Amino acid sequence: MTDSSQFRIRRATTDDRESLKALWRTMLLPTDELEKRLTEFQVAETADGQLLGAIGIQIARQHARLHSESYLDFAHADEARQLFWNRIQTLASNHGVFRVWTQESSPFWTRLGFRSANAAKLAELPAEWQPAKGEWFMLQLKDEQAITNALDKDFAAFMSMERRNTERTYEQARMLKTIITVIGFTIGILCFGVAAYLLIHRNPFLPAH
């Protein structure tokens, strides 16, 4: 039995083209179409580099789609699926994915929480995937509404803080203007007094007090 700890998951490269095409043909998948989307695939391989399986991961905005799952040996499919799922979660987190969709019906996916999508859920399915025939399953990774509400709350708190900072800045500016005005007025009076003093004491024709 192959030890799943020896499996390795990585992104497919052009070096995998022929192996993947052979695998897709055994699964009766549309080989020519999938070949054009080779970089969507993650592959599982054994320690000695033998291809074990592959799954396509397509991302559209806040949605991810798992498709064209295929395995050389289905005895190890669930072990590979778990490793694929670990990678999928990382990709979903990096791309801000809220929902994962699939038409793969293996019990492994339902155990993870994928549920058949009803009409209300299917309304959220990206338009580019809607032409696909068959039943859709969906797993909600994040509560989009809760995140939106939290962002709105954070934005409101930020705007309130900005208003307070702005009011504080205006108040400081008004105070500074008042101080400058008082200083300017005081300097003006002093200058006037000095000028008057000098004028009185330097003009011999003005009467002395």
Sine and cosine of phi, psi and omega as CSV:
sin_phi,cos_phi,sin_psi,cos_psi,sin_omega,cos_omega
0.00,0.00,0.70,-0.72,0.02,-1.00
-0.95,0.30,0.71,-0.71,0.02,-1.00
-0.99,0.16,0.87,-0.50,-0.05,-1.00
-0.89,0.45,-0.37,0.93,0.02,-1.00
-0.93,0.38,-0.26,0.97,0.01,-1.00
-1.00,-0.04,-0.08,1.00,0.04,-1.00
-0.95,0.31,0.52,-0.85,0.06,-1.00
-0.77,-0.64,0.70,-0.71,0.02,-1.00
-0.95,-0.33,0.73,-0.69,0.03,-1.00
-0.44,-0.90,0.21,-0.98,0.05,-1.00
-0.97,0.25,0.61,-0.79,0.01,-1.00
-0.92,0.39,0.56,-0.83,0.07,-1.00
-0.83,-0.56,0.12,-0.99,0.01,-1.00
-0.89,0.46,-0.37,0.93,0.05,-1.00
-0.92,0.39,-0.34,0.94,-0.01,-1.00
-1.00,0.00,-0.04,1.00,-0.15,-0.99
-0.79,0.62,-0.82,0.57,-0.09,-1.00
-0.92,0.39,-0.64,0.77,0.02,-1.00
-0.90,0.44,-0.65,0.76,0.01,-1.00
-0.93,0.37,-0.66,0.75,0.02,-1.00
-0.87,0.49,-0.66,0.75,0.03,-1.00
-0.90,0.43,-0.65,0.76,0.01,-1.00
-0.91,0.42,-0.71,0.71,0.00,-1.00
-0.89,0.46,-0.60,0.80,0.01,-1.00
-0.90,0.43,-0.63,0.77,0.01,-1.00
-0.91,0.41,-0.43,0.90,0.00,-1.00
-1.00,-0.07,0.05,1.00,-0.01,-1.00
0.86,0.51,0.59,0.81,0.04,-1.00
-1.00,-0.02,0.37,-0.93,-0.02,-1.00
-0.95,0.32,1.00,0.05,-0.14,-0.99
-0.82,0.57,-0.74,0.67,-0.06,-1.00
-0.88,0.47,-0.65,0.76,0.00,-1.00
-0.93,0.38,-0.70,0.72,-0.04,-1.00
-0.94,0.35,-0.51,0.86,0.01,-1.00
-0.86,0.50,-0.57,0.82,0.00,-1.00
-0.94,0.33,-0.31,0.95,-0.05,-1.00
-0.90,-0.44,0.53,0.85,-0.11,-0.99
-0.83,0.56,-0.61,0.79,-0.07,-1.00
-0.95,0.31,-0.12,0.99,0.10,-1.00
-0.97,0.23,-0.24,0.97,-0.18,-0.98
-1.00,-0.05,0.60,-0.80,0.23,-0.97
-0.96,-0.28,0.63,-0.78,-0.01,-1.00
-0.86,-0.50,0.50,-0.87,0.11,-0.99
-0.93,-0.35,0.72,-0.69,0.02,-1.00
-0.69,-0.72,0.37,-0.93,0.02,-1.00
-0.99,0.15,0.10,-0.99,-0.04,-1.00
-0.86,0.51,-0.51,0.86,-0.02,-1.00
-1.00,-0.01,0.20,0.98,0.09,-1.00
1.00,0.05,0.19,0.98,0.01,-1.00
-0.99,0.16,0.77,-0.64,0.02,-1.00
-0.91,0.42,0.80,-0.61,0.00,-1.00
-0.97,-0.24,-0.63,0.78,-0.03,-1.00
-0.12,-0.99,0.06,-1.00,-0.02,-1.00
-0.42,-0.91,0.42,-0.91,0.08,-1.00
-0.54,-0.84,0.64,-0.77,0.03,-1.00
-1.00,0.03,0.63,-0.77,0.03,-1.00
-0.77,-0.64,0.95,-0.32,-0.02,-1.00
-0.95,-0.33,0.72,-0.70,-0.04,-1.00
-0.88,-0.48,0.76,-0.65,0.06,-1.00
-0.72,-0.70,0.96,-0.29,-0.03,-1.00
0.82,0.57,-0.87,-0.49,-0.02,-1.00
-1.00,-0.09,0.39,0.92,-0.04,-1.00
-0.81,-0.59,0.55,-0.84,0.11,-0.99
-0.80,-0.60,0.55,-0.84,0.00,-1.00
-0.81,-0.58,0.79,-0.62,0.09,-1.00
-0.99,-0.13,0.77,-0.63,-0.07,-1.00
-0.51,-0.86,0.26,-0.97,0.13,-0.99
0.80,0.60,0.70,0.72,0.03,-1.00
-0.92,0.38,0.73,-0.69,-0.02,-1.00
-0.48,-0.88,0.54,-0.84,-0.06,-1.00
-0.64,-0.77,0.59,-0.81,0.08,-1.00
-0.97,0.26,-0.61,0.79,-0.02,-1.00
-0.70,-0.71,0.96,-0.27,-0.07,-1.00
-0.94,0.35,-0.15,0.99,0.07,-1.00
-0.90,0.44,-0.42,0.91,-0.01,-1.00
-0.93,-0.37,0.24,0.97,-0.09,-1.00
-0.87,0.49,-0.73,0.68,-0.05,-1.00
-0.92,0.40,-0.56,0.83,0.06,-1.00
-0.90,0.44,-0.68,0.73,0.03,-1.00
-0.93,0.37,-0.63,0.78,0.01,-1.00
-0.86,0.52,-0.64,0.77,0.00,-1.00
-0.89,0.46,-0.67,0.75,0.04,-1.00
-0.93,0.38,-0.64,0.77,0.08,-1.00
-0.87,0.50,-0.68,0.73,-0.04,-1.00
-0.89,0.45,-0.62,0.78,0.07,-1.00
-0.86,0.50,-0.68,0.73,0.01,-1.00
-0.93,0.37,-0.64,0.77,-0.01,-1.00
-0.87,0.48,-0.67,0.74,0.00,-1.00
-0.89,0.45,-0.63,0.78,0.04,-1.00
-0.90,0.43,-0.72,0.69,0.01,-1.00
-0.89,0.46,-0.66,0.75,0.00,-1.00
-0.89,0.45,-0.67,0.74,0.03,-1.00
-0.90,0.43,-0.68,0.74,-0.01,-1.00
-0.91,0.41,-0.49,0.87,-0.06,-1.00
-0.98,-0.21,0.09,1.00,0.03,-1.00
0.91,0.41,0.62,0.79,-0.03,-1.00
-0.98,0.19,0.72,-0.69,0.05,-1.00
-0.99,-0.13,-0.55,0.84,-0.09,-1.00
-0.72,-0.69,0.60,-0.80,0.08,-1.00
-0.89,-0.45,0.76,-0.65,-0.03,-1.00
-0.90,-0.43,0.46,-0.89,0.12,-0.99
-0.34,-0.94,0.38,-0.93,0.17,-0.99
-0.93,-0.37,0.13,0.99,0.10,-1.00
-0.96,0.28,0.75,-0.67,-0.14,-0.99
-0.93,-0.36,0.29,0.96,0.01,-1.00
-0.88,0.47,0.63,-0.78,0.06,-1.00
-0.82,0.58,-0.42,0.91,0.01,-1.00
-0.84,0.54,-0.69,0.73,-0.06,-1.00
-0.94,0.33,-0.60,0.80,0.03,-1.00
-0.93,0.36,-0.55,0.84,0.06,-1.00
-0.91,0.43,-0.49,0.87,0.04,-1.00
-0.96,0.27,-0.31,0.95,0.00,-1.00
0.86,-0.51,0.02,1.00,0.08,-1.00
-0.91,0.41,0.71,-0.70,0.00,-1.00
-0.78,-0.62,0.50,-0.86,0.04,-1.00
-0.85,0.53,0.75,-0.66,-0.07,-1.00
-1.00,0.08,0.83,-0.55,0.06,-1.00
-0.99,0.16,-0.06,-1.00,-0.07,-1.00
-0.87,0.50,-0.63,0.78,-0.01,-1.00
-0.90,0.43,-0.66,0.75,0.02,-1.00
-0.94,0.34,-0.64,0.77,-0.02,-1.00
-0.89,0.46,-0.38,0.92,0.05,-1.00
-0.90,0.43,-0.35,0.94,0.01,-1.00
-1.00,-0.01,-0.14,0.99,-0.01,-1.00
-0.91,0.42,0.79,-0.62,0.02,-1.00
-0.80,0.61,0.62,-0.78,-0.10,-1.00
-0.85,0.53,-0.56,0.83,-0.06,-1.00
-0.94,0.35,-0.25,0.97,0.01,-1.00
-0.98,-0.22,-0.20,0.98,-0.09,-1.00
-0.89,0.45,-0.51,0.86,0.01,-1.00
-0.90,0.43,-0.32,0.95,-0.02,-1.00
-0.90,0.44,0.76,-0.65,-0.01,-1.00
-1.00,0.09,0.46,-0.89,0.05,-1.00
0.93,-0.37,0.06,-1.00,-0.05,-1.00
-0.99,0.16,0.64,-0.77,0.03,-1.00
-0.96,-0.28,0.61,-0.79,0.11,-0.99
-0.87,-0.50,0.58,-0.81,-0.08,-1.00
-0.69,-0.73,0.62,-0.79,0.10,-1.00
-0.82,-0.57,0.83,-0.56,0.02,-1.00
-1.00,0.06,0.90,-0.44,0.00,-1.00
-1.00,0.07,-0.59,0.81,-0.04,-1.00
-0.67,-0.74,0.51,-0.86,0.06,-1.00
-0.99,0.11,0.98,-0.21,-0.08,-1.00
-0.87,0.49,-0.66,0.75,-0.03,-1.00
-0.92,0.40,-0.65,0.76,0.01,-1.00
-0.90,0.44,-0.64,0.77,0.03,-1.00
-0.91,0.41,-0.67,0.74,0.02,-1.00
-0.88,0.47,-0.69,0.72,0.01,-1.00
-0.89,0.45,-0.65,0.76,0.01,-1.00
-0.91,0.42,-0.65,0.76,0.03,-1.00
-0.91,0.43,-0.66,0.75,0.04,-1.00
-0.88,0.47,-0.66,0.75,0.01,-1.00
-0.91,0.42,-0.70,0.71,0.02,-1.00
-0.90,0.44,-0.63,0.78,0.00,-1.00
-0.92,0.39,-0.65,0.76,0.02,-1.00
-0.89,0.45,-0.67,0.74,0.03,-1.00
-0.90,0.43,-0.64,0.77,0.02,-1.00
-0.90,0.44,-0.70,0.71,-0.01,-1.00
-0.91,0.42,-0.61,0.79,0.04,-1.00
-0.90,0.44,-0.68,0.74,0.03,-1.00
-0.90,0.43,-0.64,0.77,0.03,-1.00
-0.90,0.44,-0.63,0.78,0.04,-1.00
-0.89,0.45,-0.67,0.74,0.02,-1.00
-0.90,0.44,-0.66,0.75,0.03,-1.00
-0.90,0.43,-0.63,0.78,0.01,-1.00
-0.91,0.41,-0.71,0.71,0.02,-1.00
-0.88,0.47,-0.65,0.76,0.02,-1.00
-0.90,0.43,-0.65,0.76,0.02,-1.00
-0.90,0.43,-0.68,0.73,0.04,-1.00
-0.89,0.46,-0.66,0.75,0.00,-1.00
-0.89,0.45,-0.68,0.73,0.03,-1.00
-0.90,0.44,-0.62,0.79,0.02,-1.00
-0.92,0.40,-0.67,0.75,0.03,-1.00
-0.90,0.44,-0.66,0.75,0.01,-1.00
-0.90,0.44,-0.68,0.73,0.01,-1.00
-0.89,0.45,-0.64,0.77,0.03,-1.00
-0.89,0.45,-0.66,0.76,0.01,-1.00
-0.90,0.44,-0.70,0.72,0.00,-1.00
-0.88,0.48,-0.70,0.71,-0.01,-1.00
-0.89,0.45,-0.64,0.77,0.01,-1.00
-0.89,0.45,-0.71,0.70,0.00,-1.00
-0.89,0.46,-0.71,0.70,0.01,-1.00
-0.88,0.48,-0.70,0.71,0.01,-1.00
-0.88,0.47,-0.68,0.73,0.01,-1.00
-0.90,0.44,-0.68,0.74,0.01,-1.00
-0.89,0.45,-0.70,0.71,0.03,-1.00
-0.89,0.46,-0.63,0.78,0.02,-1.00
-0.88,0.48,-0.70,0.72,0.02,-1.00
-0.90,0.44,-0.70,0.72,0.01,-1.00
-0.88,0.48,-0.69,0.72,0.02,-1.00
-0.89,0.46,-0.67,0.75,0.03,-1.00
-0.89,0.45,-0.67,0.74,0.01,-1.00
-0.90,0.43,-0.68,0.74,0.02,-1.00
-0.90,0.44,-0.67,0.74,0.00,-1.00
-0.89,0.45,-0.67,0.74,0.01,-1.00
-0.90,0.43,-0.66,0.75,0.00,-1.00
-0.88,0.48,-0.75,0.66,0.00,-1.00
-0.89,0.45,-0.62,0.79,-0.01,-1.00
-0.91,0.42,-0.67,0.74,-0.02,-1.00
-0.92,0.39,-0.68,0.74,-0.10,-0.99
-0.99,0.11,-0.22,0.97,0.02,-1.00
-0.98,-0.20,-0.21,0.98,-0.02,-1.00
-0.99,-0.15,0.95,-0.32,-0.07,-1.00
-0.94,0.35,-0.28,0.96,-0.06,-1.00
-1.00,0.06,-0.20,0.98,0.05,-1.00
-0.99,0.17,0.67,-0.75,0.01,-1.00
-0.90,0.43,0.63,-0.78,0.03,-1.00
-0.99,0.17,0.49,-0.87,0.02,-1.00
-1.00,0.03,0.00,0.00,0.00,0.00
